[in-house]
Structure formats: structure tokens, C-alpha cells
Amino acid sequence: MDRDELLKVRARFDAEVREGAQADGGDALLERVGPVVRQSVPGPGWNGVLWSDLGAGTADAQIAAQVAFFAGRGCADFEWKLYGHDRPADLGDRLRAAGFVPEPPETLMVGLVAELAQLPVEPPEGITLRVVTDEAGVDLMMEVHARAFGTERPRIREALLSRLREEPETIAAAVAMAGDVPVSAARMEMRPGAAFAGLWGGGTVPQWRGRGIYRLLVAHRARLAAKLGIPYLQVDASEDSRPVLERLGFGVMGVTVPYIWTRPGPDSD
């Protein structure tokens, strides 16, 4: 896709996936409040701002309003998902001034399903794919995440279990197995009728990297998306993933940075 086409696709992504977002499961509340779209969850799950349309004169008040809202709900933290083209241009500086802490930037990428579905899907030698449909499969995914990224993700585990129970049609997950050992895992999240499916995870344990497993998991999900009639795959890519995705044909739509607000502790000033 050339630059003009990428900009058109990005505008569609903003309208459908961000401004027109749907809630993550039955317990999540997705609401538009003035120029902000946010999600709040009473239990384990993702709390945060997905989209905003702010000006220099309204941004600080809206940031304060969202902090007050999530703090009032008792949230320990929440995320403001900032995109490089969001307004005003200094929104990131304003979030930092309000106590948000930026995490490492990610590259917003998109690929054409019709092309990606043509990638070869033969597993590397010694690898089989296990489709995740139950708690045992989710636990294998969490084992991979812990070994690949060095972190435990209890919220993701609960979110995956919830989707498999309540909305199995909105998720497709797989684990790459080397015998009985899980070595890579990834998932695809989608909504009925949506133009975009999101690729998430994609973690591979260090000793199995560079063998084509990541490519296999992208191709596997692309073929599933093609069967569902979804035209685009979207990824928030890490520095490690971006060059691989570019080689597979993904284009860059911009940059996104998660800004995290954390409730001050009792000893904070």
C-alpha cells in the first residue's frame, strides 16, 4: 500500500476500531463521553481511553475528567492509548504532566489479508500448531508469554478465558508446540462485520526464534481472517516484530504509545 492508501486505511481504523469500538466482553462498559471513548471493567480487564478528539483548550480538562472517573471507580491504573496523529500535538506532554507514564512506543501496522493468506503455512520441522479452545490451552499461552517476555499477565489470562466462554467467535488463538513444550503463542481478535482483525501476542521463547514460527502464526491467522471475509490485519508491533512484519508485507500507519496512570500510594505526596 502506498502512503495515500495507508492514510485512508488509518482513517477507517480510527473510525471503526477506536471511535466505534466495541466492549471487551459482557462485564466491560464501553461509552462515549463527549470527545472521549473509554472502556471500564469492574473486575480484571482493560481500563482505558481508546479514542479522543481534543483541542488545546479542552485537553487538560478532559484528561483530569478521565483520571477522576477511573480513580472514582477504584481502578488501580488505566491506560490512555495515544496515537501519533491524535490532537493536540502535545497531548503526550499533557498526559505526562497529569501523572501518566509512557511505555515503549509501538508501530501501528496493517496488512492486506488477501495477500497474507497466500503465505506458506507449513510448520518448521518439529513444530505443530495447537488451537486454543479451553483453559489448558490458555495456560500454555501464558507459559509462553512468561518465557518469551519475562512477565506474568493474569489480566490477559482472565480476558482470554472470558472471551472463550462468552464470545468464542471473537477470538482465534494458537500455540506452537515442540513436542509437549509450548514455544510460541499468538491470538487474533475480531468482531462480526469488522474490517480489521487485531493480531496480538506473537511471543516466541528465545531458543526457538528465527525459525519461521512467527511467520507461521501470522499466515495461520491470515487464512482464518480470509475465511471470515476480513480485509485487514492490524498489529501494534514491537521493535523486534516490526522488521519481520514489513518483510511479510505490512505497512506502517503510525506510532502508538500506551500512557499509564497509576493510583498514587498512601505514602505519595
C-alpha positions in Angstrom: 0.0 0.0 0.0 1.3 3.5 -0.8 1.2 6.4 1.6 -2.2 7.7 0.4 -3.8 4.3 0.8 -2.3 3.8 4.2 -3.7 7.1 5.4 -7.2 6.1 4.1 -6.9 2.8 5.9 -5.8 4.6 9.1 -8.8 6.9 9.0 -11.0 3.8 8.6 -9.2 2.2 11.5 -9.8 5.3 13.7 -13.5 5.3 12.9 -14.2 1.6 13.2 -11.8 0.3 15.8 -11.2 3.3 18.0 -14.1 5.7 17.8 -16.5 2.9 17.0 -15.0 0.4 19.4 -17.0 -2.4 21.0 -16.7 -3.6 24.6 -14.4 -6.4 25.6 -16.9 -8.9 26.9 -20.1 -8.7 28.9 -18.7 -7.0 32.0 -17.0 -4.2 30.2 -18.7 -0.8 29.8 -17.8 1.0 26.5 -19.1 4.6 26.4 -18.5 7.8 24.5 -18.4 10.8 26.8 -18.1 14.0 24.7 -14.9 13.8 22.8 -13.6 10.6 24.5 -14.3 6.9 24.0 -13.4 4.8 27.1 -13.8 1.3 28.5 -14.2 0.4 32.1 -14.3 -3.0 33.7 -15.4 -3.9 37.2 -13.0 -6.8 37.6 -9.9 -8.0 35.9 -9.7 -6.5 32.4 -8.5 -3.5 30.4 -9.5 0.0 31.6 -8.6 3.0 29.4 -9.2 5.6 26.7 -9.3 4.3 23.2 -10.0 7.4 21.2 -10.2 11.2 21.8 -10.8 14.3 19.7 -9.4 17.1 21.8 -8.2 20.7 21.3 -5.6 22.7 23.1 -8.3 24.4 25.1 -10.1 21.2 26.2 -7.3 18.6 26.6 -6.3 19.3 30.2 -9.9 19.3 31.4 -10.6 16.0 29.6 -7.5 14.4 31.0 -8.5 15.4 34.5 -12.0 14.2 33.9 -10.8 10.7 32.9 -8.5 10.5 35.9 -11.3 11.4 38.2 -13.6 8.9 36.5 -11.3 5.9 36.7 -10.0 6.8 40.2 -13.6 7.1 41.3 -14.3 3.6 40.2 -11.4 2.4 42.3 -9.1 1.4 39.4 -5.5 0.8 40.4 -4.4 2.0 36.9 -5.7 2.7 33.4 -4.3 3.3 30.0 -4.6 6.2 27.6 -3.8 4.7 24.2 -2.2 7.6 22.4 -1.6 7.6 18.6 0.9 9.9 16.9 -1.7 11.6 14.9 -4.0 12.4 17.8 -4.7 16.0 18.7 -3.5 18.2 20.1 0.1 17.6 19.0 1.4 18.0 22.6 -1.1 15.5 24.1 1.7 13.2 25.3 3.3 16.1 27.2 0.0 16.9 28.8 -0.6 13.3 29.9 2.9 13.2 31.5 2.1 16.4 33.3 -1.0 14.8 34.7 1.0 11.8 36.1 0.8 9.4 33.2 3.9 7.3 32.4 4.6 6.3 28.8 5.5 2.8 27.9 7.7 1.9 24.9 6.3 3.1 21.6 4.8 0.5 19.2 4.4 0.8 15.5 0.8 0.7 14.2 0.9 -1.6 11.2 -1.6 -3.0 8.7 -1.6 -5.9 6.2 -3.9 -7.0 3.4 -5.5 -10.3 4.3 -5.8 -11.3 0.6 -2.0 -11.2 0.3 -1.0 -12.5 3.7 -3.3 -15.5 3.3 -1.1 -16.7 0.5 1.9 -17.1 2.7 3.1 -20.7 3.2 1.8 -22.3 6.3 4.0 -25.4 6.6 5.3 -25.6 10.2 9.0 -25.6 10.7 10.5 -29.0 11.5 9.5 -30.3 14.9 6.6 -27.8 15.3 2.9 -28.4 15.4 0.1 -25.9 16.0 -2.5 -26.4 18.8 -5.7 -24.4 18.5 -6.6 -22.9 21.9 -10.2 -23.6 22.9 -10.1 -24.1 26.7 -8.3 -23.3 29.9 -5.5 -25.7 29.3 -4.7 -24.0 26.1 -4.8 -20.6 27.7 -2.3 -21.8 30.3 0.0 -22.9 27.6 -0.2 -19.4 26.1 0.6 -17.9 29.5 3.6 -20.2 29.9 4.9 -18.9 26.5 4.3 -15.3 27.5 6.2 -15.7 30.7 9.2 -17.3 29.0 9.2 -15.0 26.0 8.5 -11.7 27.7 9.6 -12.4 31.2 6.3 -11.2 32.7 3.2 -12.7 34.1 -0.1 -11.5 32.6 -3.0 -12.5 34.8 -5.3 -9.9 33.3 -4.7 -11.3 29.8 -5.4 -14.8 31.1 -8.7 -13.8 32.6 -9.7 -11.8 29.4 -8.9 -14.8 27.2 -10.9 -17.2 29.3 -13.8 -14.8 29.4 -13.8 -14.5 25.6 -13.6 -18.2 25.1 -16.6 -18.7 27.4 -18.8 -15.8 26.3 -17.7 -14.8 22.8 -15.7 -17.6 21.2 -16.4 -16.2 17.7 -14.4 -13.0 18.6 -11.0 -14.8 19.2 -8.7 -17.3 17.5 -5.6 -18.4 19.4 -2.9 -21.0 18.7 0.2 -22.3 20.4 3.2 -23.7 18.5 4.3 -26.9 20.2 7.7 -28.5 20.1 6.6 -31.9 21.2 4.8 -31.3 24.5 6.6 -28.0 25.1 4.9 -24.7 24.1 7.4 -22.4 22.3 5.3 -19.7 20.7 1.7 -18.3 21.0 -0.5 -15.8 19.4 -4.1 -14.7 19.0 -6.4 -12.8 16.7 -9.3 -10.7 18.0 -12.1 -9.6 15.7 -15.8 -8.6 15.8 -18.6 -9.7 13.4 -18.7 -7.4 10.4 -15.5 -5.6 11.3 -12.9 -4.7 8.6 -10.0 -5.2 10.9 -8.7 -8.1 13.0 -6.1 -7.4 15.6 -3.0 -9.7 15.9 -1.8 -9.9 19.5 0.9 -11.9 21.3 3.2 -13.5 18.9 5.8 -14.3 21.6 8.4 -16.9 20.9 10.8 -18.3 23.5 14.3 -17.2 22.8 15.8 -20.5 21.7 13.1 -21.0 19.0 13.3 -17.6 17.4 14.5 -17.1 13.9 13.0 -20.4 12.7 9.8 -19.1 11.0 7.3 -19.7 13.8 6.2 -16.1 13.9 5.6 -16.1 10.2 3.7 -19.4 10.5 1.4 -17.8 13.1 0.8 -14.7 11.0 -0.1 -16.9 8.0 -2.4 -19.1 10.1 -4.4 -16.2 11.4 -4.5 -14.5 7.9 -6.1 -17.6 6.5 -8.7 -17.6 9.2 -9.4 -13.9 8.6 -9.8 -14.6 4.9 -12.4 -17.2 5.6 -14.3 -14.7 7.7 -14.1 -12.0 5.0 -12.0 -9.6 7.0 -9.8 -7.4 4.7 -7.2 -6.1 7.1 -4.9 -7.3 9.8 -3.7 -4.7 12.3 -0.7 -5.0 14.7 0.8 -2.8 17.4 4.3 -4.0 16.6 7.3 -4.0 18.9 10.8 -3.1 17.7 11.5 -6.8 17.2 8.3 -7.6 15.3 8.3 -4.6 13.0 11.0 -5.7 10.6 9.5 -9.2 10.3 6.1 -7.8 9.6 7.5 -5.4 7.0 9.1 -8.3 5.2 5.7 -10.1 5.2 4.1 -7.0 3.5 2.7 -5.0 6.4 2.7 -1.2 6.0 3.2 1.4 8.7 0.2 3.6 9.6 1.9 5.4 12.5 3.1 5.1 16.1 1.1 4.4 19.3 2.3 4.8 22.9 0.5 3.4 25.9 0.3 6.1 28.7 -0.4 4.6 32.1 -1.9 6.3 35.1 -1.4 4.5 38.4 -3.2 5.4 41.6 -0.8 7.1 44.0 0.1 5.0 47.0 -0.6 6.0 50.6 2.9 7.4 51.0 2.7 9.6 47.9 2.7 13.4 48.2 
